[in-house]
Amino acid sequence: MTTVIDGTTGIDKVKDGSIGQADLGPNVAGNGPAFRVTASGGVTLNTTAKVSLTSGVKVFDTASAFTLATSRFQPTVGGYYQINANLTGDGLATSMFLFAKLYVNGTSYVTGVPGVFNTQYWSSSVSALVYLNGSSDYLELWATVVGSTVNTTGVVFDGFLARAA
C-alpha cells in the first residue's frame, strides 16, 4: 500500500473522502472551477451578438468565476476547460439559420453546428476544449442568426476544468 503525503494510505483517503488537490499530483483537475448557467427564455438573438445571461440562473459556480452581469466565465485557475452550450427556441423559419458560438477574449473561437430546424422548434449546440490562462482570459457565449430575430425558450451554458495548466 502506498503512503501519501501526510502518512495515511491512499485507501484510507478514498474511504473517508479526504483526498485533496495535493494528493492528486500536478496537472490534475481535482476540484477546479465548474459552472452551469441557465435561462428559461426571453433572450433575443439577431445577427451576431453575445447571448445575454444577465437574467439567467447560476445552477452552480464552484469558484465564483461566472458573472451574470457580463455573461462571462473568467476562471482564476489556468488550464484546459471543457465548455458546452445549447440554445433552444420556437418558430424559426425554414430559410433561417442559427449557430451557437464560443468567444475567447472577444474573438470567435468555435462555431457550433445548427441542430433541428422546423417552424416549431430549433436548437443549436457548441462544445469545445478551451485553454484559459487563469488571469485575463474570459469566455462568452454568442450566437449568429441568419434571417430574422429569434427568441430563445432555453439556454444552457456550462463548463469545468478538465486539466490544469
C-alpha positions as a Markdown table, in Angstrom:
| # | Residue | x | y | z |
|---|---|---|---|---|
| 1 | Met | 0.0 | 0.0 | 0.0 |
| 2 | Thr | 1.3 | 3.4 | -1.0 |
| 3 | Thr | 1.8 | 6.1 | 1.7 |
| 4 | Val | 0.5 | 9.5 | 0.7 |
| 5 | Ile | 1.9 | 13.0 | 1.7 |
| 6 | Asp | 0.5 | 13.1 | 5.3 |
| 7 | Gly | 1.4 | 9.5 | 6.2 |
| 8 | Thr | -2.1 | 7.9 | 5.7 |
| 9 | Thr | -2.7 | 5.4 | 2.9 |
| 10 | Gly | -4.4 | 6.1 | -0.3 |
| 11 | Ile | -7.1 | 3.6 | 0.5 |
| 12 | Asp | -7.8 | 5.4 | 3.8 |
| 13 | Lys | -8.2 | 8.7 | 2.0 |
| 14 | Val | -10.6 | 7.1 | -0.6 |
| 15 | Lys | -12.7 | 5.6 | 2.2 |
| 16 | Asp | -13.1 | 8.8 | 4.2 |
| 17 | Gly | -13.2 | 11.2 | 1.2 |
| 18 | Ser | -10.2 | 13.3 | 2.3 |
| 19 | Ile | -8.3 | 13.2 | -1.0 |
| 20 | Gly | -7.1 | 16.7 | -1.6 |
| 21 | Gln | -5.7 | 18.5 | -4.6 |
| 22 | Ala | -2.1 | 17.9 | -3.4 |
| 23 | Asp | -2.8 | 14.1 | -3.3 |
| 24 | Leu | -3.7 | 14.1 | -7.0 |
| 25 | Gly | -0.4 | 15.3 | -8.4 |
| 26 | Pro | 0.4 | 18.0 | -10.9 |
| 27 | Asn | -1.9 | 18.9 | -13.8 |
| 28 | Val | -4.9 | 17.0 | -12.4 |
| 29 | Ala | -8.2 | 19.0 | -12.3 |
| 30 | Gly | -9.4 | 17.7 | -9.0 |
| 31 | Asn | -11.6 | 20.4 | -7.5 |
| 32 | Gly | -11.1 | 23.1 | -10.2 |
| 33 | Pro | -13.7 | 25.7 | -11.3 |
| 34 | Ala | -17.0 | 24.5 | -12.8 |
| 35 | Phe | -20.2 | 26.4 | -13.6 |
| 36 | Arg | -23.7 | 25.9 | -15.1 |
| 37 | Val | -25.9 | 28.8 | -16.0 |
| 38 | Thr | -29.4 | 28.5 | -17.5 |
| 39 | Ala | -32.0 | 30.9 | -18.8 |
| 40 | Ser | -35.6 | 29.8 | -19.3 |
| 41 | Gly | -36.3 | 32.2 | -22.2 |
| 42 | Gly | -36.5 | 35.8 | -23.1 |
| 43 | Val | -33.1 | 36.0 | -24.7 |
| 44 | Thr | -33.4 | 37.8 | -28.1 |
| 45 | Leu | -31.0 | 36.8 | -30.8 |
| 46 | Asn | -30.3 | 38.6 | -34.1 |
| 47 | Thr | -27.3 | 38.9 | -36.4 |
| 48 | Thr | -24.2 | 38.1 | -34.4 |
| 49 | Ala | -24.4 | 39.1 | -30.7 |
| 50 | Lys | -23.4 | 38.0 | -27.3 |
| 51 | Val | -26.1 | 35.9 | -25.5 |
| 52 | Ser | -27.0 | 38.0 | -22.5 |
| 53 | Leu | -27.5 | 35.9 | -19.4 |
| 54 | Thr | -27.9 | 38.8 | -17.0 |
| 55 | Ser | -31.3 | 37.4 | -16.0 |
| 56 | Gly | -30.1 | 33.8 | -16.0 |
| 57 | Val | -29.7 | 31.5 | -13.0 |
| 58 | Lys | -26.5 | 30.1 | -11.8 |
| 59 | Val | -27.2 | 26.4 | -11.1 |
| 60 | Phe | -23.7 | 26.2 | -9.7 |
| 61 | Asp | -20.5 | 28.2 | -9.9 |
| 62 | Thr | -17.8 | 26.5 | -7.7 |
| 63 | Ala | -15.3 | 29.3 | -7.9 |
| 64 | Ser | -17.5 | 32.4 | -8.5 |
| 65 | Ala | -15.9 | 32.6 | -12.0 |
| 66 | Phe | -19.1 | 33.3 | -13.9 |
| 67 | Thr | -20.5 | 36.8 | -13.7 |
| 68 | Leu | -24.2 | 37.2 | -14.7 |
| 69 | Ala | -23.9 | 40.9 | -15.2 |
| 70 | Thr | -21.3 | 40.5 | -18.0 |
| 71 | Ser | -22.3 | 36.9 | -19.1 |
| 72 | Arg | -18.7 | 35.9 | -18.8 |
| 73 | Phe | -16.8 | 33.0 | -17.4 |
| 74 | Gln | -13.3 | 34.1 | -16.2 |
| 75 | Pro | -11.6 | 31.5 | -14.0 |
| 76 | Thr | -8.7 | 32.2 | -11.8 |
| 77 | Val | -7.1 | 28.8 | -12.4 |
| 78 | Gly | -5.2 | 28.4 | -15.7 |
| 79 | Gly | -5.9 | 25.3 | -17.7 |
| 80 | Tyr | -8.0 | 23.5 | -20.3 |
| 81 | Tyr | -11.8 | 23.8 | -19.8 |
| 82 | Gln | -14.5 | 21.7 | -21.4 |
| 83 | Ile | -17.2 | 24.1 | -22.4 |
| 84 | Asn | -20.7 | 23.3 | -23.6 |
| 85 | Ala | -23.7 | 25.4 | -24.6 |
| 86 | Asn | -27.2 | 24.8 | -26.0 |
| 87 | Leu | -29.7 | 27.3 | -27.3 |
| 88 | Thr | -33.3 | 26.3 | -28.0 |
| 89 | Gly | -36.4 | 28.1 | -29.2 |
| 90 | Asp | -39.6 | 28.2 | -31.1 |
| 91 | Gly | -40.7 | 29.4 | -34.5 |
| 92 | Leu | -37.6 | 29.6 | -36.7 |
| 93 | Ala | -38.5 | 29.8 | -40.4 |
| 94 | Thr | -37.0 | 27.1 | -42.7 |
| 95 | Ser | -34.9 | 29.7 | -44.5 |
| 96 | Met | -33.1 | 30.8 | -41.3 |
| 97 | Phe | -30.0 | 29.5 | -39.6 |
| 98 | Leu | -28.8 | 29.9 | -36.1 |
| 99 | Phe | -25.3 | 29.0 | -34.8 |
| 100 | Ala | -24.2 | 28.9 | -31.1 |
| 101 | Lys | -20.6 | 30.2 | -30.8 |
| 102 | Leu | -17.9 | 30.5 | -28.2 |
| 103 | Tyr | -15.8 | 33.6 | -28.0 |
| 104 | Val | -12.5 | 33.9 | -26.1 |
| 105 | Asn | -11.4 | 37.4 | -25.1 |
| 106 | Gly | -13.9 | 38.9 | -27.6 |
| 107 | Thr | -12.8 | 36.8 | -30.6 |
| 108 | Ser | -14.7 | 34.0 | -32.2 |
| 109 | Tyr | -13.1 | 30.6 | -31.1 |
| 110 | Val | -15.5 | 27.9 | -32.3 |
| 111 | Thr | -18.9 | 27.8 | -34.1 |
| 112 | Gly | -21.4 | 25.0 | -33.3 |
| 113 | Val | -23.4 | 23.1 | -35.7 |
| 114 | Pro | -27.1 | 24.0 | -36.1 |
| 115 | Gly | -29.5 | 21.4 | -34.7 |
| 116 | Val | -33.1 | 20.7 | -35.6 |
| 117 | Phe | -34.8 | 23.3 | -37.7 |
| 118 | Asn | -38.5 | 23.5 | -38.5 |
| 119 | Thr | -41.3 | 26.0 | -37.9 |
| 120 | Gln | -42.0 | 24.7 | -34.4 |
| 121 | Tyr | -38.6 | 24.2 | -32.8 |
| 122 | Trp | -34.9 | 24.9 | -33.2 |
| 123 | Ser | -31.7 | 24.2 | -31.3 |
| 124 | Ser | -28.0 | 24.8 | -31.7 |
| 125 | Ser | -25.2 | 23.4 | -29.6 |
| 126 | Val | -21.5 | 24.1 | -29.3 |
| 127 | Ser | -18.8 | 22.2 | -27.4 |
| 128 | Ala | -15.0 | 22.7 | -27.2 |
| 129 | Leu | -11.9 | 22.2 | -25.1 |
| 130 | Val | -10.6 | 25.8 | -24.4 |
| 131 | Tyr | -7.4 | 27.0 | -22.8 |
| 132 | Leu | -7.9 | 29.9 | -20.4 |
| 133 | Asn | -4.9 | 31.4 | -18.6 |
| 134 | Gly | -6.5 | 31.9 | -15.2 |
| 135 | Ser | -6.0 | 35.6 | -15.1 |
| 136 | Ser | -7.1 | 37.8 | -18.1 |
| 137 | Asp | -8.8 | 35.2 | -20.4 |
| 138 | Tyr | -12.6 | 35.1 | -20.4 |
| 139 | Leu | -15.2 | 33.2 | -22.3 |
| 140 | Glu | -18.6 | 34.2 | -23.7 |
| 141 | Leu | -21.5 | 32.5 | -25.5 |
| 142 | Trp | -22.5 | 34.2 | -28.7 |
| 143 | Ala | -25.0 | 33.4 | -31.4 |
| 144 | Thr | -25.2 | 34.2 | -35.1 |
| 145 | Val | -28.7 | 34.3 | -36.7 |
| 146 | Val | -29.1 | 34.4 | -40.5 |
| 147 | Gly | -32.5 | 35.6 | -41.4 |
| 148 | Ser | -34.6 | 37.3 | -38.7 |
| 149 | Thr | -34.7 | 37.9 | -34.9 |
| 150 | Val | -35.5 | 34.9 | -32.8 |
| 151 | Asn | -36.2 | 34.4 | -29.1 |
| 152 | Thr | -34.9 | 31.5 | -27.0 |
| 153 | Thr | -37.0 | 29.3 | -24.9 |
| 154 | Gly | -33.9 | 27.9 | -23.1 |
| 155 | Val | -30.2 | 28.5 | -22.8 |
| 156 | Val | -27.7 | 26.2 | -21.0 |
| 157 | Phe | -24.1 | 27.2 | -20.7 |
| 158 | Asp | -21.6 | 25.1 | -18.6 |
| 159 | Gly | -18.0 | 24.1 | -18.2 |
| 160 | Phe | -15.4 | 22.7 | -16.0 |
| 161 | Leu | -11.6 | 22.5 | -15.6 |
| 162 | Ala | -10.5 | 19.3 | -17.4 |
| 163 | Arg | -6.8 | 19.7 | -16.8 |
| 164 | Ala | -4.8 | 22.4 | -15.0 |
| 165 | Ala | -2.1 | 24.2 | -17.0 |
